[in-house]
């Protein structure tokens, strides 16, 4: 009896700590940004400013693709959807709209964690549930890439939640909804369309329905452009999408890292200027990531982890991959923490992989790795690329080694 009371007391205590800590982190993130008001010359909220001004352009019957909205010449480079969704709020003071956007972004980040947890099937009613929720809240809201995304006011936390919902739908056998949500993530922010590579996974359940729905919903982006301004608007949208793939910014990808490290890119101080080394490094990194991606698609046991491994590979392959895209690797950490807690053994392969991913998370704390100063050492600003490359590789290899140790979901059988 005393043991039962003690167990319940511990569980209640953990829930109280988790909830109090989560509320505190949400307030900290919100309070940090609430006093800033996005404007043309501000760095804080600059992406949200572009979205808001693009919404005004749409409401007045003008193209959002023909005007630069920020002090750095920022252009609207997304489908019309985000601008259209903000049109009802253009008559609200931008400070008020900014506060709502911050809260929605933070809420989406936590919702993504909850959806990942739900998809992983973490339904323990003991101490493990509050511990996992606490890990999700702390690892997401006390993470510099998340801080950058929130400061910029971009859509990444919304995309993260949409992708997490797609995984959950797939795990529950709702392949039509899964394909629709996967496409929606690309309509909101173009590059997540590449996450559709998950549909190539061996023995993907409900592939046909997912593909049809994915294609159908993806057509929403060009349809909205045509609806707003006809062929010229569609052409503007396509040009903006292509323009976004060649921004003069530090890129934490297989293309950007060798450029920064071994050439006079003007983006950072190179480690060594050498065209042969740049070419070799690009080929090595490219083969590495493509190999990891192929291994994931061929050997992963379920969509739950493999989609996030695929997203991680896509982030590493993007022509322009911002350091704050590191938030798309966070679900990999959450899933492995959930698996380690389910195993409930300190010395297990799940715990080993989790420990390595926790080191990945801690390694990205220094702000020096997330600077855009041209005088910054290239080796420093490309640490997020190296760290993310290692994290995705560890996750894929760990999943491969453990595939035979657990039941396969969704009717998947490995040949």
N, C-alpha and C positions, 0 to 999 in steps of 0.2 A: 504494500500500500504506500509506504513512504517512497519507494522507488518510483511508483507511478506519479505521485505528487511532485517529486523532484523533476521528473521528465517533463511534465506539463509546465512546471515553473520555468524550466530552461527554455522550452519552446515559446512560451508567452514572452519571456524576456528577450529572446532573439527577434521576435516579431516587433516588439516595441522599439528595439534598437534599430532594426531595419527601416521601419516606418519613419521614425524620428530622423534618422540619418538621411533618408531619401528626401523627406520634406526640406531638411536643411540644405541639401545639395541643390534642389530645385530653386529654393529661395536665393541661394548664393549665385547661381547662374543667372537668374532673372534680375536680381538686384545689381549685378555687375553691368548689365546692359541697359537697364530701364532709363537711366538718365541721359543716354545718348539719343539724339534725334537725327535720323538719316537725312542727308542733304547732298547736293551735287558735289560738294568739296570734302565730304567726310569719308574716312576709311571705314569706320564702324557702320554697318548696315548698307554698304555700298551696293551689294547685289540686290537687297530688298528695294533700295531706291530705284534701281533699274527696272525691277518688276513693276513697281508702283507707277513709275512714269510710263512704262509700256502699256499698262492698263489704261492710263489716261489717254494715250495715243489711240488705242483701240476704241475707247468710248467716244472719241471725237471723230472717228472715221478715218484715222491716219494709220499708216503702216508702222509697227513698232520696230521694223528692221532697217529703217532709213535714217535713224537719229542716234547719236551718241548721247548717253544720259549722264555719265559720270565725269569727274574731273580728269580721269585717266583715259577718257574716250571709250568708256565701257559701252558695249553694244548688247542688245537683247539677242541671245543666241539659242533660244529654246523654241519649242512649238508654241502656238498661240494660247495653249490651254492655261498656263500659269497666269498670263496677263488677263485672259477672259475671266478666270475665277476671282481675280482681284478687282474687277470693274465695279461690283456693288459697293466696294469700300473706298472708292476714290474721293468721295465727298466727306469722308471721315478725316480728321486731323492725322497727319502722317505719324505723329508721335503715338497716338492711340492705336493706329493700325500696326505700328512697330511693336508695341507691347503685346498685342494679340498674337502677332507673328512669332515673337519670342516664346510665349507660352505654348503655342501650337507646336513649335519646333521641339521644345523640350518634351512635351507630351508625346510627340511622335517617336522620339528617341526611346523613351521608356516603354511605349507601346510596342516598339520593335523588339525590345528585350523580352517583354511578356509573351509576344507571339512566338519568338524563337523557343522560349521555355516551354510553351504549350505544344509546339510541334515536336520538340524533343521527347515529350511524354513524361516530363518531370512532375509527377503527381503525388510525390511523397507527402504525407501529412505529419511529418516529424520535423526535426530541426533543420533538415536539408533545404526545405523550401524557402524559409526566410534567409538562409545563408546565400542561396543562389540569387534570390532577388536583390540582396544587398550587394553581391558581387556585380550584378548587372548595373545597378544604379551607380555604384562607386566607379566602376571601370569606364562607364560612358560619360558621366558628368564631371569626373575629375581627370579628364583626358584632354591634352592640348589640341589635338585635331578636332574634337567636338567643340571646344571653345572657339576655334577659328571659324568653323562652320556657322556657329551661332552668331558670332560677331559679324560675319559677312552677310548673314541673313539669306543664305542659299537654301535650296530645296532638298539637300542631301538627307536630312533626317526623315523627311516625308517619303523619299524614295526607299530608304532603309526599311521603313514600316511596311510599304507596299510589297517589297520583295519578301519580307518575313511573312506577310499574309499569303503570298503566293505559295510559299513553302508549306504553310499550314494547310492550305486548300489541297495541295498535292498529296500530303500525307493522309488526308481524310478522304481521298478518292475523288475529289472534285476537280478533275482535270480541266474542265471548261473554265471554271473560275480561276484556277491556277494560271492558265494561259492568258486569260484576260488581265489579271493583275500583273503578270510579267510584262505584258505589252504596255500597260499603263505606266509602269516605271520608266519605260523608254519615251513615252509621250511627255511625261513630266520633265525628264532630263535625258537627252538623247542617248548617251553612251550605254546606259543600262540595258538597251535593246540587245547588246551583245551577250547578256546573261542568258539569252535564249539558247546558247550553246548547251545548256543543261538538258535540252530536249534531245540531244544526241547521246545522252548517257545510255549505256547498255541496258536493255530491258526496261526502259523508262515506261512506267505505267500510264496508260491513257495518252500516249504520244500524239495520236492522230487528232483527237479532240483538242488537245492543247495547242497544236500547231495551227489548226484552223482558226481557233479563237484568237491566238496570238496575232496572226496576220490580220484578221478582221479588226481587232481593236487598234492595232498599230496604224491602220489607215485613218484613224481619227485625226492624227497630226496633220497630214496633207489635206484632209477634208476641211478642217477648221481654217487652214490657211486659204484654201480656195473660197470658203464661205465668206471670209473677211474681205478679201480683195482680188479674188480671181487668180488667173495664172501668174500675174506679176507678184502677188503676195506669196504664192507657193515658191516661185523662183527666189524671192527674198529669204524665205525660211530655209531653203536648201543652201543658199550661199552662206547664210549665217551659221548653219550647222558645220559646213566645211571650213569656214573661217575659224571656228572654235577649235579646230584640230591643229592649228598652226600658230598658237599664241606665243609671244616672246617671253615665256615664263619658265622658271625651273620646273622640270618634269621628272617625277620620281617613277620612271618607267625604263624598260629595256632600251628605249631610244634616247631618253633624256639623260640618264645617268652617265653613259659613255661620253655624250656630248659635253656635259658639264665637267667631267673628270679629265678629259684628254683633248680639249680644244679650247680656243679662245672664243667662247660663246658670248662673252659680255654679260653673262648671267651670274657667274660666280668665278672665284679664283681657281683655275685648274690645278689638279695635282701634278700633271705633266702634259705638255703639248705633244701629241703624237698621233698622226692619222692612222697608222697601222694598229696601234693599241686601241684606238677608238673603234675601229672596224672589228677587231678580234673580240673586244669586250661586248660589242653589240651582238655579234653572232653567238657568243657563249651564253649571254643572258637570254637571248631569244630562244635558243635551243633548250635552255634550262626550263623556262616558263612553259613553252609549248609541250615539252616532255612531261612536266608536272600536270598540265591540263589534260593531256592524253591519258595519263595514268589515272587521273580522277574520273574521267568519263568512262574509262574501260572497267575500272576495278572497284569504284565506290559502292557501298552496300545500300545507300538510300539517298533520297533527295535532300534530307534534312541538313546534312553536312556538305554534300557535294555541291549544292547550289552556291553556298558561300565560298567554297574553295574555287569554284568557277569564277565567281565575282572577283575574288582576290586576284586570280590570274588575269582577268580582263583589266583590272586596275593597273596591273604591272605592264600590260601591253598597250595601253592608251598612248597616242602621240603626245598628248598633254595630260599628265596625271598629277594633279595637285597633291601636296603632302597631306592635306586634310582629308583626302579620299581614304586615308588610313581607317576612318571610322567604319568602312565597309568590311574591314577584317575583324572588327570586334565580335560579331556573332560567332566566329570560329572559336574565340576564347570562351564565350558563354557556353557553347555546346560541349566543349571539352571539360569545362568545370562541372557541367551537369552530369556528364558521363563518369567523371571521377567521383562525384558525390554518390551516384547510383552504385558504383562499384564498392564504395565505402571501405576501401583498403588503401592505406597510405602507400604501400609498396605495390604498385600496379602499373601496367603500361599506360593506362589512362591518366594516372597521376603524374607519370613522367612527362607525357605530352603536355599536360596542363601546366606543369611546372615550367617547361620551356616557353610556353606561350605567356605565362605570367612574366617571365624575364623579358619577353618581347614588349609587353605593355610598359614595364618599368623603364626599359631602354629608351623609350620615346618621350620621357619627361623633360629633358633639357630643351629650353626654348630656342637654343642656338641651331637646332636641327630644322626649325620652321621659320627661317628668316629669308627675306627676299633682297637682302643687300648684295650688290654686285661684288663687294669686297669680301664676302663670306667665303670660306674655303669650300670648294665643291665637295670634298669628302665629308664635310659636316652636313651640308644641306641634302646630301643623297643618303644619309643614314636611314631615313624612313623607307627608301626603296630597298636597301639591303635588309632592313629589319622585316619588312613585309614579305620580301622574297623568302626569307628563312621561315617566317611564320606559316605561310601557305604551304611551303615544302614539307615542314614538320607535320602539319595537319593531314596532308594527303598521304604521306608515307605512314603516319600513325594509323590512319583509317585503313590503309591497305593491310598493315600488319594485324589489325584487330578484326578484319572482316570475317574471318573464320571463327571468331570467338563469341559471336552474338547472332541471334536470329535476324534474317533479312526481312525488311519491311516492304510493303506494297507488292508482295508476290515475287520479288526479285530473286532470281536464282543465277548464280554464277556458273558459267560453263567450265 
